[in-house]
Amino acid sequence: MEAATEVAEVVAEVEVEEPPTPSHKKTREEPVERPVPTLDADFWSGMLITKREMDREAKKVRYSNLVVFK
């Protein structure tokens, strides 16, 4: 019984409250003024042409992976 009492006293001494951790407030960065990009008239048509080419290539790859069983 004496050993249990000693252990309880040691545990009571070890359990010391820790101070709360400080909260970290995020510093707010000033928004960076960026110039608005100007797009030329051919930008969207170029994007569309590129997308169509990529779709064609993807279709070729899909069809090339097909196997015909006779």
Backbone as ProteinMPNN parsed JSONL, in Angstrom:
{"seq_chain_A": "MEAATEVAEVVAEVEVEEPPTPSHKKTREEPVERPVPTLDADFWSGMLITKREMDREAKKVRYSNLVVFK", "coords_chain_A": {"N_chain_A": [[0.822, -1.193, 0.0], [2.011, 1.171, 0.632], [3.677, 1.693, -1.551], [1.876, 2.245, -3.601], [0.799, 4.623, -2.684], [3.026, 6.27, -2.758], [3.534, 6.307, -5.508], [1.261, 7.611, -6.432], [1.65, 10.123, -5.307], [3.966, 10.929, -6.662], [3.031, 11.005, -9.294], [1.144, 13.031, -9.031], [2.816, 15.184, -8.576], [4.153, 15.334, -11.005], [2.205, 16.052, -12.876], [1.944, 18.913, -13.91], [0.422, 21.919, -14.801], [0.563, 23.046, -18.118], [1.416, 26.093, -19.717], [-0.949, 27.784, -21.819], [-0.747, 27.469, -25.372], [0.341, 30.101, -27.449], [-1.882, 31.829, -29.646], [-1.585, 31.944, -33.118], [-1.74, 34.612, -35.165], [-2.603, 35.233, -38.461], [-0.714, 37.193, -40.567], [-1.904, 39.739, -42.563], [-1.441, 40.057, -45.929], [-0.74, 42.709, -48.125], [-2.723, 43.242, -50.989], [-1.396, 42.497, -54.167], [-0.916, 44.642, -56.813], [-1.601, 43.708, -59.923], [-1.029, 43.888, -63.384], [-3.71, 43.753, -65.72], [-3.948, 41.124, -67.954], [-3.822, 41.484, -71.474], [-5.574, 40.033, -74.076], [-4.958, 38.84, -77.272], [-6.814, 38.868, -80.393], [-6.674, 36.391, -81.568], [-6.329, 34.57, -79.583], [-8.353, 32.899, -78.308], [-9.214, 31.461, -80.525], [-6.901, 30.081, -81.161], [-6.673, 28.55, -78.837], [-8.931, 26.933, -79.13], [-8.344, 25.521, -81.477], [-6.097, 24.11, -80.612], [-7.257, 22.518, -78.599], [-9.007, 20.935, -80.125], [-7.152, 19.512, -81.683], [-5.862, 18.063, -79.666], [-8.017, 16.515, -78.78], [-8.492, 14.984, -81.068], [-6.112, 13.487, -81.172], [-6.365, 12.064, -78.779], [-8.595, 10.528, -79.374], [-7.563, 8.945, -81.447], [-5.709, 7.452, -80.008], [-7.406, 6.078, -78.264], [-8.894, 4.502, -80.106], [-6.835, 3.055, -81.251], [-6.182, 1.298, -79.311], [-8.135, -0.588, -79.339], [-9.198, -3.922, -79.801], [-9.941, -6.23, -82.278], [-11.862, -9.029, -82.349], [-12.263, -11.941, -84.222]], "CA_chain_A": [[0.0, 0.0, 0.0], [2.878, 2.345, 0.677], [4.199, 1.924, -2.895], [0.814, 2.874, -4.374], [0.679, 5.993, -2.207], [4.18, 6.993, -3.256], [3.35, 6.487, -6.948], [0.233, 8.634, -6.596], [2.262, 11.408, -4.979], [4.894, 11.262, -7.737], [2.201, 11.36, -10.453], [0.546, 14.327, -8.725], [3.853, 16.186, -8.727], [4.533, 15.418, -12.41], [1.124, 16.681, -13.633], [1.956, 20.358, -13.763], [-0.288, 22.493, -15.942], [1.396, 23.772, -19.063], [0.756, 27.328, -20.149], [-1.578, 27.605, -23.131], [0.085, 27.904, -26.49], [-0.169, 31.363, -28.001], [-2.521, 31.679, -30.949], [-0.849, 32.628, -34.173], [-2.612, 35.362, -36.052], [-1.993, 35.373, -39.771], [-0.542, 38.575, -40.992], [-2.587, 39.931, -43.834], [-0.571, 40.673, -46.911], [-1.394, 43.686, -48.99], [-2.911, 42.673, -52.328], [-0.439, 42.975, -55.153], [-1.564, 45.169, -58.007], [-1.053, 43.091, -61.116], [-1.686, 44.4, -64.583], [-4.641, 42.825, -66.347], [-3.387, 40.728, -69.243], [-4.659, 41.735, -72.649], [-5.523, 38.885, -74.963], [-5.158, 39.209, -78.662], [-8.037, 38.318, -80.98], [-6.47, 34.999, -81.969], [-6.054, 33.731, -78.419], [-9.365, 31.861, -78.125], [-9.23, 30.574, -81.686], [-5.749, 29.199, -80.981], [-7.012, 27.586, -77.784], [-9.9, 25.992, -79.687], [-7.619, 24.658, -82.416], [-5.264, 23.209, -79.809], [-8.146, 21.54, -77.948], [-9.48, 19.987, -81.141], [-6.035, 18.632, -82.017], [-5.667, 17.147, -78.546], [-9.127, 15.569, -78.794], [-8.246, 14.056, -82.18], [-5.05, 12.569, -80.761], [-6.908, 11.179, -77.743], [-9.483, 9.577, -80.047], [-6.708, 7.993, -82.149], [-5.131, 6.544, -79.011], [-8.478, 5.19, -77.798], [-9.219, 3.533, -81.144], [-5.688, 2.184, -81.52], [-6.123, 0.287, -78.254], [-9.204, -1.564, -79.517], [-8.8, -5.194, -80.411], [-11.072, -6.836, -82.967], [-11.85, -10.493, -82.311], [-13.083, -12.499, -85.312]], "C_chain_A": [[0.865, 1.255, 0.0], [3.412, 2.689, -0.712], [3.15, 2.628, -3.75], [0.649, 4.332, -3.969], [1.832, 6.831, -2.735], [4.041, 7.281, -4.754], [2.327, 7.583, -7.194], [0.799, 10.015, -6.302], [3.203, 11.857, -6.101], [4.112, 11.704, -8.971], [1.579, 12.728, -10.23], [1.575, 15.439, -8.909], [4.213, 16.401, -10.202], [3.477, 16.174, -13.224], [1.049, 18.175, -13.327], [1.293, 20.939, -15.004], [0.678, 23.28, -16.816], [0.675, 25.052, -19.458], [0.151, 27.128, -21.532], [-0.672, 28.128, -24.239], [-0.498, 29.187, -27.069], [-0.794, 31.129, -29.373], [-1.752, 32.511, -31.96], [-1.844, 33.323, -35.094], [-1.891, 35.526, -37.383], [-1.887, 36.851, -40.109], [-1.144, 38.712, -42.378], [-1.664, 40.677, -44.785], [-1.382, 41.652, -47.749], [-1.563, 43.074, -50.371], [-1.962, 43.325, -53.33], [-1.212, 43.45, -56.379], [-0.88, 44.591, -59.229], [-1.759, 43.672, -62.328], [-2.584, 43.33, -65.198], [-4.071, 42.436, -67.711], [-4.36, 41.028, -70.381], [-4.463, 40.574, -73.604], [-5.76, 39.35, -76.386], [-6.38, 38.474, -79.224], [-7.882, 36.84, -81.33], [-6.261, 34.057, -80.787], [-7.05, 32.587, -78.313], [-9.43, 30.928, -79.323], [-8.044, 29.605, -81.622], [-6.011, 28.144, -79.922], [-7.959, 26.523, -78.329], [-9.222, 25.022, -80.654], [-6.772, 23.648, -81.664], [-6.106, 22.133, -79.145], [-8.627, 20.504, -78.942], [-8.372, 19.015, -81.539], [-5.794, 17.608, -80.904], [-6.77, 16.108, -78.492], [-8.948, 14.539, -79.902], [-7.184, 13.026, -81.798], [-5.553, 11.581, -79.707], [-7.811, 10.13, -78.373], [-8.657, 8.528, -80.779], [-6.122, 6.974, -81.175], [-6.184, 5.573, -78.508], [-8.767, 4.108, -78.834], [-8.053, 2.602, -81.443], [-5.574, 1.081, -80.473], [-7.229, -0.761, -78.377], [-8.659, -2.814, -80.194], [-10.042, -5.798, -81.037], [-10.896, -8.344, -82.946], [-12.754, -11.002, -83.412], [-13.418, -13.923, -85.037]], "O_chain_A": [[0.486, 2.279, -0.569], [3.583, 3.867, -1.023], [3.487, 3.51, -4.54], [0.389, 5.185, -4.817], [1.634, 7.984, -3.12], [4.389, 8.368, -5.214], [2.517, 8.407, -8.088], [0.456, 10.98, -6.985], [3.232, 13.037, -6.45], [4.49, 12.676, -9.625], [1.496, 13.518, -11.171], [1.225, 16.531, -9.357], [4.54, 17.517, -10.605], [3.829, 16.873, -14.174], [0.187, 18.626, -12.572], [1.567, 20.507, -16.123], [1.492, 24.065, -16.33], [-0.554, 25.079, -19.521], [0.696, 26.372, -22.337], [0.066, 29.097, -24.061], [-1.718, 29.326, -27.162], [-0.294, 30.328, -30.163], [-1.33, 33.633, -31.681], [-2.686, 32.678, -35.72], [-0.722, 35.908, -37.428], [-2.828, 37.629, -39.956], [-0.906, 37.883, -43.255], [-1.178, 41.769, -44.489], [-2.559, 41.431, -48.034], [-0.635, 42.444, -50.878], [-1.761, 44.539, -53.328], [-2.06, 42.731, -56.909], [0.262, 44.928, -59.539], [-2.964, 43.919, -62.289], [-2.248, 42.146, -65.192], [-3.75, 43.301, -68.526], [-5.57, 40.842, -70.248], [-3.336, 40.18, -73.903], [-6.654, 40.153, -76.657], [-6.908, 37.562, -78.588], [-8.875, 36.114, -81.38], [-6.038, 32.863, -80.983], [-6.649, 31.425, -78.235], [-9.674, 29.732, -79.162], [-8.176, 28.438, -81.991], [-5.625, 26.986, -80.079], [-7.805, 25.34, -78.023], [-9.51, 23.825, -80.636], [-6.727, 22.472, -82.025], [-5.719, 20.965, -79.126], [-8.652, 19.313, -78.632], [-8.628, 17.823, -81.713], [-5.551, 16.431, -81.174], [-6.507, 14.943, -78.195], [-9.221, 13.356, -79.701], [-7.341, 11.836, -82.069], [-5.206, 10.4, -79.742], [-7.799, 8.971, -77.959], [-8.997, 7.345, -80.748], [-6.048, 5.784, -81.479], [-5.907, 4.385, -78.34], [-8.875, 2.932, -78.489], [-8.272, 1.461, -81.851], [-4.944, 0.052, -80.715], [-7.26, -1.719, -77.604], [-7.773, -2.749, -81.047], [-11.089, -5.87, -80.393], [-9.91, -8.874, -83.458], [-13.893, -10.551, -83.534], [-14.1, -14.562, -85.838]]}, "name": "protein", "num_of_chains": 1, "seq": "MEAATEVAEVVAEVEVEEPPTPSHKKTREEPVERPVPTLDADFWSGMLITKREMDREAKKVRYSNLVVFK"}
